[in-house]
Amino acid sequence: MLRNLKFTVAALAVSALLPAVATAQTVLTMSSWVPPSHSLTVTLAAWGAEIEKATNGRVKFQMLPKAPAAAPGTFDAVKDGLVDVSYVTASYLPARHILPKLPELPGGGATAEINSVAYWRIHEKFLAKAGEYKGVKLIGVFTHGPGQMFNTKKPIDSVDDLAGMKIRTGGGVAEEMARALGASAFVKPAPESYELLSSGVADGTFFPLESIVSFKLDKVVKYATIFPGGFYGSAFGFFMNEDKFNKLSKQDQDAIMSISGEKLARMFGKSWDVADAKGLEVMKAAGVQILPATPALVAGVKQRAAVLEQEWVKAANAKGVDGAKVLVEFREEVKRVAAGK
């Protein structure tokens, strides 16, 4: 009888464990440093939902109510485990992320989707080996929509019109282009733009069209200058805490990567393009003067951009990447993606 009792107790103990094993899941945190309504935050949450579905609920994500660090500190926040998954604009960390300036150069593709997919393909083929995302598990890279010029002062018909204008940028090529065009450029995080423009600290800003809605800039911006392919782009890295990724089962790692890489680039790109279209409509409704870049301005931008292109080639060469070759390859890849390839 004692023997039967021991068996029953052991069986009960095992059965008590079975539901826990069956429902075991890993809950990872994620954060976004832009508003909850921003396309980045919305797409981040959508990606997390896709992962949960792909892993049959074994991996779930919890969005933190507030980012644990300011935008420029996001990379280290993920690396150090303050949050498990997030993203950052590469230009916020110019000393660490040099190669992502490639898709930020003026005159890229017509949409965020085109640029994002082309950038991912080129990054994997040529840039990943430089290890600029060492310390985290890179899940994907993408870009925002073509960056345009917005200001509160006057129409911009030529490079000369930018002389001395105080332009807020996010750094990287946006800042370098603003300076090359004769503006007085400075770097501030995107969420501060409304206050900077409304207070007169900034006369203008470089942004994708989407930002007009996200940061309520339709209330302060008076002029928008639209450049084919953008005056600049902005590259993003999307990554996970490396230790947390390595502790997942191979099955769940594969599931995550199956919804990352090029698929993630396309997901974020499409979302941004939808948001850009909305930004354009909001500007029209607000009475913002929307002007296409004049031939004189286009020529002036291309002339000034040539110096930045050569500087990038030189920096890439120093990292063991054939800069001239990769620059050509990226632009060819943009054309291939635009053609549906």
KEMARKE-958075 format. One line per 10 residues: number of its first residue (from 0); their letters; for each residue x, y, z of C-alpha. Coordinates in steps of 0.02 Angstrom, whole numbers, m for minus. Example, Ala and Ser with C-alpha at 12.3 -4.5 7.8 and 13.67 -1.06 7.14 Angstrom:
0	AS	615 m225 390 | 684 m53 357
% end
This chain:
0	MLRNLKFTVA	0 0 0 | 142 118 44 | 220 76 m122 | 58 118 m213 | 45 282 m117 | 221 331 m169 | 180 292 m349 | 21 397 m341 | 112 545 m264 | 248 535 m397
10	ALAVSALLPA	119 525 m535 | 27 675 m467 | 190 773 m459 | 228 733 m640 | 53 774 m698 | 61 940 m606 | 213 984 m710 | 139 937 m877 | 27 1091 m901 | 172 1205 m860
20	VATAQTVLTM	279 1121 m992 | 140 1127 m1120 | 109 1312 m1093 | 290 1365 m1064 | 330 1526 m1154 | 465 1657 m1164 | 406 1835 m1139 | 524 1964 m1214 | 512 2152 m1191 | 513 2277 m1333
30	SSWVPPSHSL	515 2466 m1335 | 491 2611 m1454 | 554 2788 m1429 | 424 2869 m1541 | 237 2891 m1501 | 122 2738 m1493 | 33 2795 m1652 | 195 2809 m1753 | 214 2681 m1893 | 375 2617 m1812
40	TVTLAAWGAE	285 2573 m1650 | 135 2500 m1740 | 244 2393 m1854 | 353 2338 m1709 | 198 2273 m1620 | 135 2190 m1780 | 303 2101 m1802 | 291 2038 m1623 | 117 1970 m1657 | 183 1879 m1811
50	IEKATNGRVK	320 1799 m1706 | 196 1743 m1575 | 92 1662 m1712 | 244 1580 m1794 | 301 1505 m1629 | 126 1448 m1579 | 133 1563 m1429 | 299 1501 m1363 | 377 1674 m1388 | 277 1828 m1340
60	FQMLPKAPAA	321 2011 m1330 | 275 2143 m1203 | 286 2325 m1258 | 360 2431 m1120 | 256 2586 m1079 | 412 2693 m1094 | 580 2666 m1180 | 715 2629 m1050 | 836 2749 m1135 | 834 2900 m1248
70	APGTFDAVKD	840 2856 m1433 | 1030 2866 m1451 | 1051 2746 m1305 | 940 2610 m1379 | 1081 2502 m1447 | 1164 2490 m1277 | 997 2467 m1189 | 967 2310 m1294 | 1147 2251 m1281 | 1144 2269 m1092
80	GLVDVSYVTA	973 2187 m1071 | 871 2338 m1016 | 751 2291 m1155 | 754 2136 m1265 | 702 2203 m1436 | 707 2377 m1513 | 777 2479 m1657 | 879 2637 m1681 | 919 2762 m1816 | 1098 2723 m1865
90	SYLPARHILP	1142 2908 m1878 | 1111 2929 m1691 | 1272 2829 m1666 | 1389 2898 m1800 | 1548 2827 m1724 | 1477 2651 m1719 | 1371 2648 m1876 | 1467 2716 m2025 | 1415 2597 m2165 | 1226 2628 m2146
100	KLPELPGGGA	1255 2800 m2220 | 1245 2713 m2389 | 1054 2717 m2406 | 1052 2890 m2326 | 1137 2974 m2474 | 1024 3088 m2580 | 924 3026 m2728 | 881 2848 m2674 | 727 2751 m2724 | 552 2824 m2733
110	TAEINSVAYW	484 2733 m2580 | 535 2666 m2410 | 493 2489 m2466 | 611 2499 m2615 | 754 2572 m2514 | 728 2456 m2366 | 730 2295 m2467 | 879 2352 m2571 | 972 2404 m2414 | 942 2236 m2328
120	RIHEKFLAKA	1006 2140 m2479 | 1163 2246 m2493 | 1193 2243 m2306 | 1188 2054 m2301 | 1298 2036 m2455 | 1430 2168 m2419 | 1412 2262 m2255 | 1372 2134 m2120 | 1550 2069 m2117 | 1610 2236 m2045
130	GEYKGVKLIG	1521 2193 m1882 | 1443 2361 m1844 | 1302 2275 m1750 | 1418 2168 m1645 | 1349 2143 m1470 | 1167 2119 m1522 | 1074 1998 m1635 | 1032 2095 m1792 | 857 2051 m1850 | 846 2170 m1996
140	VFTHGPGQMF	884 2341 m2070 | 769 2462 m2159 | 749 2646 m2204 | 615 2775 m2183 | 533 2859 m2331 | 628 2985 m2439 | 681 3128 m2326 | 613 3297 m2376 | 639 3478 m2323 | 513 3574 m2217
150	NTKKPIDSVD	528 3751 m2153 | 434 3896 m2075 | 513 4040 m2174 | 509 4033 m2364 | 504 3926 m2522 | 671 3843 m2562 | 708 3865 m2748 | 897 3848 m2746 | 1040 3801 m2631 | 1066 3987 m2595
160	DLAGMKIRTG	896 3995 m2510 | 960 3879 m2373 | 1107 3989 m2324 | 1106 4017 m2137 | 940 3930 m2104 | 935 3836 m1939 | 894 3657 m1985 | 857 3519 m1859 | 915 3347 m1917 | 936 3174 m1843
170	GGVAEEMARA	1121 3173 m1885 | 1213 3068 m2012 | 1192 3113 m2195 | 1044 3226 m2155 | 1156 3337 m2050 | 1299 3328 m2174 | 1185 3373 m2320 | 1109 3519 m2225 | 1284 3587 m2193 | 1339 3553 m2372
180	LGASAFVKPA	1189 3653 m2432 | 1241 3802 m2327 | 1120 3782 m2182 | 1162 3797 m1998 | 1125 3617 m1950 | 1110 3539 m1779 | 1058 3369 m1712 | 907 3339 m1600 | 795 3185 m1578 | 639 3183 m1687
190	PESYELLSSG	511 3201 m1544 | 582 3374 m1502 | 547 3445 m1674 | 380 3529 m1638 | 450 3630 m1494 | 606 3676 m1593 | 505 3742 m1741 | 367 3826 m1642 | 492 3917 m1531 | 600 3974 m1676
200	VADGTFFPLE	753 3879 m1617 | 743 3791 m1786 | 687 3867 m1951 | 663 3699 m2031 | 692 3513 m2022 | 732 3366 m2135 | 604 3226 m2115 | 504 3097 m2213 | 325 3151 m2252 | 259 3038 m2115
210	SIVSFKLDKV	335 3145 m1978 | 214 3287 m2016 | 78 3180 m1934 | 181 3091 m1801 | 250 3252 m1727 | 103 3366 m1771 | 212 3477 m1880 | 69 3528 m1994 | 30 3659 m1862 | 200 3745 m1880
220	VKYATIFPGG	273 3701 m2051 | 231 3822 m2192 | 336 3756 m2338 | 381 3582 m2399 | 511 3551 m2535 | 496 3379 m2618 | 654 3308 m2693 | 648 3151 m2805 | 712 3006 m2700 | 735 3123 m2552
230	FYGSAFGFFM	867 3248 m2496 | 926 3107 m2383 | 871 2942 m2309 | 883 2871 m2134 | 940 2694 m2100 | 879 2590 m1953 | 945 2435 m1867 | 820 2316 m1785 | 895 2199 m1656 | 875 2084 m1507
240	NEDKFNKLSK	975 2053 m1351 | 1101 1922 m1407 | 1095 1818 m1249 | 904 1809 m1253 | 907 1756 m1435 | 1038 1622 m1403 | 934 1548 m1262 | 785 1518 m1375 | 764 1348 m1454 | 829 1325 m1631
250	QDQDAIMSIS	649 1305 m1686 | 600 1475 m1615 | 758 1559 m1678 | 716 1498 m1853 | 537 1558 m1834 | 595 1732 m1786 | 717 1745 m1930 | 586 1683 m2052 | 488 1843 m2017 | 641 1953 m2015
260	GEKLARMFGK	776 2004 m2139 | 700 2051 m2307 | 524 2015 m2248 | 547 2135 m2102 | 624 2267 m2218 | 473 2255 m2332 | 353 2261 m2185 | 428 2419 m2112 | 448 2498 m2284 | 267 2470 m2334
270	SWDVADAKGL	206 2537 m2168 | 310 2694 m2189 | 248 2722 m2366 | 68 2718 m2305 | 112 2842 m2168 | 202 2955 m2293 | 46 2961 m2402 | m55 3012 m2251 | 73 3147 m2209 | 56 3220 m2383
280	EVMKAAGVQI	m133 3229 m2367 | m123 3310 m2195 | m4 3443 m2263 | m123 3481 m2405 | m269 3498 m2284 | m166 3614 m2173 | m124 3729 m2317 | 63 3693 m2317 | 142 3752 m2480 | 206 3592 m2561
290	LPATPALVAG	335 3629 m2696 | 434 3508 m2806 | 622 3539 m2803 | 669 3655 m2946 | 796 3597 m3076 | 919 3721 m3001 | 898 3647 m2828 | 911 3468 m2893 | 1073 3511 m2982 | 1142 3599 m2829
300	VKQRAAVLEQ	1101 3453 m2714 | 1181 3326 m2831 | 1338 3431 m2842 | 1355 3446 m2653 | 1310 3263 m2625 | 1456 3203 m2731 | 1577 3249 m2593 | 1478 3148 m2465 | 1476 2998 m2581 | 1665 3001 m2595
310	EWVKAANAKG	1683 3019 m2407 | 1574 2865 m2383 | 1675 2766 m2509 | 1834 2810 m2416 | 1759 2763 m2247 | 1694 2598 m2316 | 1864 2556 m2388 | 1941 2584 m2216 | 1822 2452 m2149 | 1872 2324 m2278
320	VDGAKVLVEF	1723 2355 m2392 | 1745 2404 m2575 | 1651 2568 m2560 | 1643 2616 m2743 | 1581 2443 m2793 | 1450 2437 m2655 | 1384 2611 m2696 | 1354 2556 m2876 | 1280 2390 m2819 | 1158 2476 m2702
330	REEVKRVAAG	1093 2591 m2837 | 1073 2445 m2956 | 982 2347 m2820 | 864 2494 m2795 | 821 2484 m2981 | 795 2295 m2969 | 678 2309 m2821 | 583 2451 m2904 | 559 2337 m3055 | 484 2203 m2943
340	K	635 2088 m2939
% end
